[in-house]
């Protein structure tokens, strides 16, 4: 569990297994401990993880501690939310947003 949100944390070392190899779509929050909007997004992501856990895995990756994955996916700012499905990134969103809007943006993937 991470300091930022209480969500499961993935790293460069296990990103392939936990995200690319996952059986469900995975919402990855690229985050950092110093990122204020990331902290604002934390309760939203916790709620979504609790409500949609049977259809969507929600994890986070600290950009400072995991530069390989961050660079590989072209993440330039935090928070970046990226959805992976069948091992491929299918959606990318930058910035914090309210829960209702985020669920609308994810609706077609769930």
Secondary structure, 3 states (H helix, E strand, C coil): CCCCCCCEEECCCCHHHHHHCCCCEEEEEEECCCCHHHHHHHHHHHHHHHHHCCCEEEEEEECCCCHHHHHHCCCCCCCEEEEEECCEEEEEEECCCCHHHHHHHHHHHC
